Amino acid sequence: MRITYDLIDSKQDITLGKWLEYGNISNTEDVDIKFLQAKRLEIFAGLSLEDALLLEQWRIDEIEERISIITNEENKFVTTFEFGGIEYGFIPDFSEFVTSRELIDADFYLEKQDHVRLLSILYRPISFKDGDKYRIDPYTKTHTLFKDLRYDIYEASMGFFLNGLLILGQATLRFIEDNLKETKMSSLEKHNLLKSMEDIQKWYTSFQVVI
């Protein structure tokens, strides 16, 4: 029986959850190479694990070459999108709208590598829109709905997010360090915010190396 497959056309065809599932497996120590390759074919070509293990090597090589091209494609940054009947927007202005709670939580989920919850901080429901300008709901809590979101949205947003926070972080650190006595934040809040901004800057550097 000839095994058929449906290869994705771009990263838009992959969900964030599926991409992270593959990433978690590939980062596992002593993972079986055949199983890893089969999992790749399952995610990128819609094959079952059983069929992937039975596929001829020349066809695997053909699919792998196409997957390599797709995964190296650059993604366009998406400011707004509709998902589940709701329009979401990226934080419009880091210097004006980002709160210390968002920064601390972003650092927490970066450290935990919980990319789904991190994305729910960056993109929130749009409460007002006028042309290209919009406002988003205030940050209250994270959610896991974005595990089914297109992966390309996440990948493009991370570079924009970390670059923006690097610039904001440098200014915030200077401000807090220069105004520690006058700032109304508690000592613990100051400590947590300083640590979060320093951690985010480290994450920015490591992310730049990875991509």
C-alpha positions as protocol buffer text, in pm:
chain_id: "A"
residue {
  index: 1
  type: MET
  ca { x: 0 y: 0 z: 0 }
}
residue {
  index: 2
  type: ARG
  ca { x: 137 y: 340 z: -99 }
}
residue {
  index: 3
  type: ILE
  ca { x: 159 y: 583 z: 190 }
}
residue {
  index: 4
  type: THR
  ca { x: 32 y: 932 z: 113 }
}
residue {
  index: 5
  type: TYR
  ca { x: 99 y: 1251 z: 305 }
}
residue {
  index: 6
  type: ASP
  ca { x: -8 y: 1615 z: 311 }
}
residue {
  index: 7
  type: LEU
  ca { x: 297 y: 1837 z: 359 }
}
residue {
  index: 8
  type: ILE
  ca { x: 238 y: 2181 z: 508 }
}
residue {
  index: 9
  type: ASP
  ca { x: 287 y: 2486 z: 286 }
}
residue {
  index: 10
  type: SER
  ca { x: 417 y: 2722 z: 555 }
}
residue {
  index: 11
  type: LYS
  ca { x: 446 y: 2775 z: 929 }
}
residue {
  index: 12
  type: GLN
  ca { x: 91 y: 2908 z: 920 }
}
residue {
  index: 13
  type: ASP
  ca { x: -22 y: 2546 z: 890 }
}
residue {
  index: 14
  type: ILE
  ca { x: 134 y: 2448 z: 1224 }
}
residue {
  index: 15
  type: THR
  ca { x: -14 y: 2526 z: 1564 }
}
residue {
  index: 16
  type: LEU
  ca { x: 203 y: 2656 z: 1845 }
}
residue {
  index: 17
  type: GLY
  ca { x: 107 y: 2351 z: 2051 }
}
residue {
  index: 18
  type: LYS
  ca { x: 227 y: 2107 z: 1785 }
}
residue {
  index: 19
  type: TRP
  ca { x: 554 y: 2294 z: 1736 }
}
residue {
  index: 20
  type: LEU
  ca { x: 620 y: 2294 z: 2111 }
}
residue {
  index: 21
  type: GLU
  ca { x: 533 y: 1926 z: 2129 }
}
residue {
  index: 22
  type: TYR
  ca { x: 806 y: 1852 z: 1875 }
}
residue {
  index: 23
  type: GLY
  ca { x: 1048 y: 2089 z: 2050 }
}
residue {
  index: 24
  type: ASN
  ca { x: 998 y: 1917 z: 2384 }
}
residue {
  index: 25
  type: ILE
  ca { x: 1070 y: 1577 z: 2229 }
}
residue {
  index: 26
  type: SER
  ca { x: 1376 y: 1698 z: 2039 }
}
residue {
  index: 27
  type: ASN
  ca { x: 1521 y: 1845 z: 2360 }
}
residue {
  index: 28
  type: THR
  ca { x: 1479 y: 1517 z: 2549 }
}
residue {
  index: 29
  type: GLU
  ca { x: 1805 y: 1343 z: 2634 }
}
residue {
  index: 30
  type: ASP
  ca { x: 1876 y: 1016 z: 2455 }
}
residue {
  index: 31
  type: VAL
  ca { x: 1571 y: 1049 z: 2230 }
}
residue {
  index: 32
  type: ASP
  ca { x: 1557 y: 782 z: 1958 }
}
residue {
  index: 33
  type: ILE
  ca { x: 1650 y: 943 z: 1624 }
}
residue {
  index: 34
  type: LYS
  ca { x: 1401 y: 733 z: 1428 }
}
residue {
  index: 35
  type: PHE
  ca { x: 1120 y: 829 z: 1663 }
}
residue {
  index: 36
  type: LEU
  ca { x: 1219 y: 1197 z: 1644 }
}
residue {
  index: 37
  type: GLN
  ca { x: 1217 y: 1186 z: 1265 }
}
residue {
  index: 38
  type: ALA
  ca { x: 879 y: 1007 z: 1266 }
}
residue {
  index: 39
  type: LYS
  ca { x: 738 y: 1273 z: 1500 }
}
residue {
  index: 40
  type: ARG
  ca { x: 864 y: 1541 z: 1265 }
}
residue {
  index: 41
  type: LEU
  ca { x: 686 y: 1378 z: 973 }
}
residue {
  index: 42
  type: GLU
  ca { x: 369 y: 1347 z: 1181 }
}
residue {
  index: 43
  type: ILE
  ca { x: 365 y: 1720 z: 1259 }
}
residue {
  index: 44
  type: PHE
  ca { x: 485 y: 1858 z: 926 }
}
residue {
  index: 45
  type: ALA
  ca { x: 342 y: 1603 z: 681 }
}
residue {
  index: 46
  type: GLY
  ca { x: 31 y: 1472 z: 857 }
}
residue {
  index: 47
  type: LEU
  ca { x: 159 y: 1115 z: 873 }
}
residue {
  index: 48
  type: SER
  ca { x: 77 y: 877 z: 1155 }
}
residue {
  index: 49
  type: LEU
  ca { x: 377 y: 759 z: 1354 }
}
residue {
  index: 50
  type: GLU
  ca { x: 321 y: 409 z: 1215 }
}
residue {
  index: 51
  type: ASP
  ca { x: 323 y: 526 z: 852 }
}
residue {
  index: 52
  type: ALA
  ca { x: 619 y: 757 z: 909 }
}
residue {
  index: 53
  type: LEU
  ca { x: 827 y: 463 z: 1030 }
}
residue {
  index: 54
  type: LEU
  ca { x: 734 y: 263 z: 717 }
}
residue {
  index: 55
  type: LEU
  ca { x: 809 y: 539 z: 465 }
}
residue {
  index: 56
  type: GLU
  ca { x: 1089 y: 486 z: 212 }
}
residue {
  index: 57
  type: GLN
  ca { x: 1408 y: 677 z: 291 }
}
residue {
  index: 58
  type: TRP
  ca { x: 1415 y: 865 z: -41 }
}
residue {
  index: 59
  type: ARG
  ca { x: 1066 y: 1001 z: 31 }
}
residue {
  index: 60
  type: ILE
  ca { x: 1170 y: 1094 z: 384 }
}
residue {
  index: 61
  type: ASP
  ca { x: 1468 y: 1285 z: 243 }
}
residue {
  index: 62
  type: GLU
  ca { x: 1238 y: 1464 z: 0 }
}
residue {
  index: 63
  type: ILE
  ca { x: 1000 y: 1568 z: 279 }
}
residue {
  index: 64
  type: GLU
  ca { x: 1285 y: 1669 z: 510 }
}
residue {
  index: 65
  type: GLU
  ca { x: 1430 y: 1898 z: 243 }
}
residue {
  index: 66
  type: ARG
  ca { x: 1094 y: 2074 z: 208 }
}
residue {
  index: 67
  type: ILE
  ca { x: 1052 y: 2098 z: 586 }
}
residue {
  index: 68
  type: SER
  ca { x: 1395 y: 2258 z: 613 }
}
residue {
  index: 69
  type: ILE
  ca { x: 1297 y: 2524 z: 359 }
}
residue {
  index: 70
  type: ILE
  ca { x: 970 y: 2598 z: 541 }
}
residue {
  index: 71
  type: THR
  ca { x: 1121 y: 2620 z: 889 }
}
residue {
  index: 72
  type: ASN
  ca { x: 1386 y: 2865 z: 768 }
}
residue {
  index: 73
  type: GLU
  ca { x: 1134 y: 3104 z: 614 }
}
residue {
  index: 74
  type: GLU
  ca { x: 1101 y: 3444 z: 780 }
}
residue {
  index: 75
  type: ASN
  ca { x: 765 y: 3536 z: 930 }
}
residue {
  index: 76
  type: LYS
  ca { x: 589 y: 3870 z: 905 }
}
residue {
  index: 77
  type: PHE
  ca { x: 506 y: 4028 z: 1239 }
}
residue {
  index: 78
  type: VAL
  ca { x: 129 y: 4022 z: 1298 }
}
residue {
  index: 79
  type: THR
  ca { x: -12 y: 4308 z: 1506 }
}
residue {
  index: 80
  type: THR
  ca { x: -376 y: 4192 z: 1509 }
}
residue {
  index: 81
  type: PHE
  ca { x: -557 y: 3869 z: 1428 }
}
residue {
  index: 82
  type: GLU
  ca { x: -892 y: 3699 z: 1482 }
}
residue {
  index: 83
  type: PHE
  ca { x: -902 y: 3380 z: 1683 }
}
residue {
  index: 84
  type: GLY
  ca { x: -1206 y: 3200 z: 1819 }
}
residue {
  index: 85
  type: GLY
  ca { x: -1434 y: 3484 z: 1709 }
}
residue {
  index: 86
  type: ILE
  ca { x: -1233 y: 3744 z: 1903 }
}
residue {
  index: 87
  type: GLU
  ca { x: -993 y: 4002 z: 1758 }
}
residue {
  index: 88
  type: TYR
  ca { x: -662 y: 4020 z: 1944 }
}
residue {
  index: 89
  type: GLY
  ca { x: -395 y: 4287 z: 1931 }
}
residue {
  index: 90
  type: PHE
  ca { x: -29 y: 4300 z: 2029 }
}
residue {
  index: 91
  type: ILE
  ca { x: 65 y: 4541 z: 2310 }
}
residue {
  index: 92
  type: PRO
  ca { x: 63 y: 4873 z: 2118 }
}
residue {
  index: 93
  type: ASP
  ca { x: 341 y: 5058 z: 2299 }
}
residue {
  index: 94
  type: PHE
  ca { x: 578 y: 4898 z: 2549 }
}
residue {
  index: 95
  type: SER
  ca { x: 697 y: 5225 z: 2692 }
}
residue {
  index: 96
  type: GLU
  ca { x: 342 y: 5342 z: 2768 }
}
residue {
  index: 97
  type: PHE
  ca { x: 126 y: 5038 z: 2828 }
}
residue {
  index: 98
  type: VAL
  ca { x: 342 y: 4766 z: 2988 }
}
residue {
  index: 99
  type: THR
  ca { x: 297 y: 4732 z: 3364 }
}
residue {
  index: 100
  type: SER
  ca { x: 542 y: 4588 z: 3615 }
}
residue {
  index: 101
  type: ARG
  ca { x: 308 y: 4292 z: 3666 }
}
residue {
  index: 102
  type: GLU
  ca { x: 322 y: 4209 z: 3295 }
}
residue {
  index: 103
  type: LEU
  ca { x: 701 y: 4227 z: 3299 }
}
residue {
  index: 104
  type: ILE
  ca { x: 731 y: 4004 z: 3604 }
}
residue {
  index: 105
  type: ASP
  ca { x: 484 y: 3749 z: 3465 }
}
residue {
  index: 106
  type: ALA
  ca { x: 655 y: 3757 z: 3123 }
}
residue {
  index: 107
  type: ASP
  ca { x: 987 y: 3680 z: 3290 }
}
residue {
  index: 108
  type: PHE
  ca { x: 824 y: 3397 z: 3486 }
}
residue {
  index: 109
  type: TYR
  ca { x: 678 y: 3230 z: 3176 }
}
residue {
  index: 110
  type: LEU
  ca { x: 998 y: 3284 z: 2980 }
}
residue {
  index: 111
  type: GLU
  ca { x: 1190 y: 3104 z: 3251 }
}
residue {
  index: 112
  type: LYS
  ca { x: 931 y: 2824 z: 3260 }
}
residue {
  index: 113
  type: GLN
  ca { x: 933 y: 2816 z: 2879 }
}
residue {
  index: 114
  type: ASP
  ca { x: 555 y: 2837 z: 2885 }
}
residue {
  index: 115
  type: HIS
  ca { x: 527 y: 3004 z: 2545 }
}
residue {
  index: 116
  type: VAL
  ca { x: 148 y: 2970 z: 2525 }
}
residue {
  index: 117
  type: ARG
  ca { x: 85 y: 3172 z: 2842 }
}
residue {
  index: 118
  type: LEU
  ca { x: 355 y: 3421 z: 2744 }
}
residue {
  index: 119
  type: LEU
  ca { x: 174 y: 3484 z: 2417 }
}
residue {
  index: 120
  type: SER
  ca { x: -149 y: 3551 z: 2607 }
}
residue {
  index: 121
  type: ILE
  ca { x: 29 y: 3841 z: 2780 }
}
residue {
  index: 122
  type: LEU
  ca { x: 145 y: 3989 z: 2452 }
}
residue {
  index: 123
  type: TYR
  ca { x: -184 y: 3955 z: 2262 }
}
residue {
  index: 124
  type: ARG
  ca { x: -511 y: 4052 z: 2430 }
}
residue {
  index: 125
  type: PRO
  ca { x: -867 y: 4120 z: 2309 }
}
residue {
  index: 126
  type: ILE
  ca { x: -908 y: 4453 z: 2130 }
}
residue {
  index: 127
  type: SER
  ca { x: -1146 y: 4685 z: 2316 }
}
residue {
  index: 128
  type: PHE
  ca { x: -1136 y: 4976 z: 2068 }
}
residue {
  index: 129
  type: LYS
  ca { x: -1015 y: 5012 z: 1710 }
}
residue {
  index: 130
  type: ASP
  ca { x: -993 y: 5302 z: 1468 }
}
residue {
  index: 131
  type: GLY
  ca { x: -808 y: 5218 z: 1149 }
}
residue {
  index: 132
  type: ASP
  ca { x: -461 y: 5094 z: 1243 }
}
residue {
  index: 133
  type: LYS
  ca { x: -490 y: 5227 z: 1597 }
}
residue {
  index: 134
  type: TYR
  ca { x: -639 y: 5014 z: 1872 }
}
residue {
  index: 135
  type: ARG
  ca { x: -655 y: 4953 z: 2246 }
}
residue {
  index: 136
  type: ILE
  ca { x: -644 y: 4615 z: 2416 }
}
residue {
  index: 137
  type: ASP
  ca { x: -797 y: 4489 z: 2740 }
}
residue {
  index: 138
  type: PRO
  ca { x: -594 y: 4549 z: 3058 }
}
residue {
  index: 139
  type: TYR
  ca { x: -381 y: 4256 z: 3164 }
}
residue {
  index: 140
  type: THR
  ca { x: -546 y: 4040 z: 3431 }
}
residue {
  index: 141
  type: LYS
  ca { x: -435 y: 3680 z: 3384 }
}
residue {
  index: 142
  type: THR
  ca { x: -295 y: 3434 z: 3132 }
}
residue {
  index: 143
  type: HIS
  ca { x: -469 y: 3153 z: 2944 }
}
residue {
  index: 144
  type: THR
  ca { x: -381 y: 2850 z: 2729 }
}
residue {
  index: 145
  type: LEU
  ca { x: -612 y: 2908 z: 2432 }
}
residue {
  index: 146
  type: PHE
  ca { x: -322 y: 3004 z: 2207 }
}
residue {
  index: 147
  type: LYS
  ca { x: -187 y: 2650 z: 2196 }
}
residue {
  index: 148
  type: ASP
  ca { x: -404 y: 2620 z: 1882 }
}
residue {
  index: 149
  type: LEU
  ca { x: -280 y: 2947 z: 1734 }
}
residue {
  index: 150
  type: ARG
  ca { x: -65 y: 2958 z: 1419 }
}
residue {
  index: 151
  type: TYR
  ca { x: 300 y: 2909 z: 1507 }
}
residue {
  index: 152
  type: ASP
  ca { x: 422 y: 3183 z: 1271 }
}
residue {
  index: 153
  type: ILE
  ca { x: 242 y: 3447 z: 1481 }
}
residue {
  index: 154
  type: TYR
  ca { x: 432 y: 3338 z: 1790 }
}
residue {
  index: 155
  type: GLU
  ca { x: 773 y: 3315 z: 1624 }
}
residue {
  index: 156
  type: ALA
  ca { x: 752 y: 3661 z: 1466 }
}
residue {
  index: 157
  type: SER
  ca { x: 617 y: 3820 z: 1785 }
}
residue {
  index: 158
  type: MET
  ca { x: 900 y: 3691 z: 2003 }
}
residue {
  index: 159
  type: GLY
  ca { x: 1170 y: 3887 z: 1824 }
}
residue {
  index: 160
  type: PHE
  ca { x: 959 y: 4203 z: 1835 }
}
residue {
  index: 161
  type: PHE
  ca { x: 868 y: 4146 z: 2200 }
}
residue {
  index: 162
  type: LEU
  ca { x: 1221 y: 4082 z: 2325 }
}
residue {
  index: 163
  type: ASN
  ca { x: 1368 y: 4367 z: 2124 }
}
residue {
  index: 164
  type: GLY
  ca { x: 1106 y: 4604 z: 2265 }
}
residue {
  index: 165
  type: LEU
  ca { x: 1161 y: 4485 z: 2619 }
}
residue {
  index: 166
  type: LEU
  ca { x: 1536 y: 4518 z: 2585 }
}
residue {
  index: 167
  type: ILE
  ca { x: 1498 y: 4887 z: 2506 }
}
residue {
  index: 168
  type: LEU
  ca { x: 1230 y: 4935 z: 2773 }
}
residue {
  index: 169
  type: GLY
  ca { x: 1426 y: 4732 z: 3024 }
}
residue {
  index: 170
  type: GLN
  ca { x: 1739 y: 4940 z: 2991 }
}
residue {
  index: 171
  type: ALA
  ca { x: 1541 y: 5259 z: 3052 }
}
residue {
  index: 172
  type: THR
  ca { x: 1342 y: 5103 z: 3338 }
}
residue {
  index: 173
  type: LEU
  ca { x: 1651 y: 4972 z: 3514 }
}
residue {
  index: 174
  type: ARG
  ca { x: 1817 y: 5314 z: 3495 }
}
residue {
  index: 175
  type: PHE
  ca { x: 1501 y: 5484 z: 3626 }
}
residue {
  index: 176
  type: ILE
  ca { x: 1449 y: 5244 z: 3918 }
}
residue {
  index: 177
  type: GLU
  ca { x: 1814 y: 5243 z: 4016 }
}
residue {
  index: 178
  type: ASP
  ca { x: 1817 y: 5626 z: 4010 }
}
residue {
  index: 179
  type: ASN
  ca { x: 1490 y: 5660 z: 4199 }
}
residue {
  index: 180
  type: LEU
  ca { x: 1479 y: 5367 z: 4440 }
}
residue {
  index: 181
  type: LYS
  ca { x: 1409 y: 5587 z: 4742 }
}
residue {
  index: 182
  type: GLU
  ca { x: 1139 y: 5796 z: 4575 }
}
residue {
  index: 183
  type: THR
  ca { x: 963 y: 5503 z: 4401 }
}
residue {
  index: 184
  type: LYS
  ca { x: 643 y: 5398 z: 4584 }
}
residue {
  index: 185
  type: MET
  ca { x: 697 y: 5028 z: 4512 }
}
residue {
  index: 186
  type: SER
  ca { x: 777 y: 4798 z: 4802 }
}
residue {
  index: 187
  type: SER
  ca { x: 1130 y: 4660 z: 4837 }
}
residue {
  index: 188
  type: LEU
  ca { x: 1010 y: 4316 z: 4721 }
}
residue {
  index: 189
  type: GLU
  ca { x: 835 y: 4468 z: 4417 }
}
residue {
  index: 190
  type: LYS
  ca { x: 1148 y: 4663 z: 4326 }
}
residue {
  index: 191
  type: HIS
  ca { x: 1361 y: 4353 z: 4365 }
}
residue {
  index: 192
  type: ASN
  ca { x: 1125 y: 4139 z: 4152 }
}
residue {
  index: 193
  type: LEU
  ca { x: 1099 y: 4400 z: 3877 }
}
residue {
  index: 194
  type: LEU
  ca { x: 1475 y: 4455 z: 3860 }
}
residue {
  index: 195
  type: LYS
  ca { x: 1534 y: 4080 z: 3847 }
}
residue {
  index: 196
  type: SER
  ca { x: 1268 y: 4035 z: 3577 }
}
residue {
  index: 197
  type: MET
  ca { x: 1417 y: 4305 z: 3354 }
}
residue {
  index: 198
  type: GLU
  ca { x: 1767 y: 4162 z: 3395 }
}
residue {
  index: 199
  type: ASP
  ca { x: 1639 y: 3811 z: 3315 }
}
residue {
  index: 200
  type: ILE
  ca { x: 1452 y: 3934 z: 3008 }
}
residue {
  index: 201
  type: GLN
  ca { x: 1767 y: 4100 z: 2877 }
}
residue {
  index: 202
  type: LYS
  ca { x: 1949 y: 3767 z: 2918 }
}
residue {
  index: 203
  type: TRP
  ca { x: 1667 y: 3588 z: 2735 }
}
residue {
  index: 204
  type: TYR
  ca { x: 1689 y: 3845 z: 2455 }
}
residue {
  index: 205
  type: THR
  ca { x: 2057 y: 3771 z: 2407 }
}
residue {
  index: 206
  type: SER
  ca { x: 2002 y: 3393 z: 2404 }
}
residue {
  index: 207
  type: PHE
  ca { x: 1704 y: 3425 z: 2168 }
}
residue {
  index: 208
  type: GLN
  ca { x: 1912 y: 3628 z: 1922 }
}
residue {
  index: 209
  type: VAL
  ca { x: 2174 y: 3352 z: 1921 }
}
residue {
  index: 210
  type: VAL
  ca { x: 1913 y: 3078 z: 1867 }
}
residue {
  index: 211
  type: ILE
  ca { x: 1741 y: 3241 z: 1568 }
}
